[in-house]
């Protein structure tokens, strides 16, 4: 699916909520404005999210120090997964992906695949 460059309504669009232009897919300019709004209105981490972030960070550091052997690590690439999660939580990147993932899942459901 190709995303249009601009819709002509970008100046009036506040950035709050995913853009609805082009049948709900948004144009490039409105999507940029949406991501800028997310960055400007980011909420502080909740205590639960902070605890999860700390857990991920500590687990990653244990792996860095080599205190766990290959037999102790349940999945190949666990360090990479933890590093990605830590970075996503610290920078707020996960906020940018949440709508996109829900949009993709909705399209998959419309295509007849449904949930597994």
Secondary structure, DSSP 8 states (H G I E B T S, - for coil): ----S--S-TTT--S-S---TTTTT--HHHHHHHHHHHHHT-----HHHHHHHHHHHHHHHHHHHT-S-TTT-SSTTHHHHHHHHHHHHHHTHHHHHHHHHHHHHHHHHHTT----
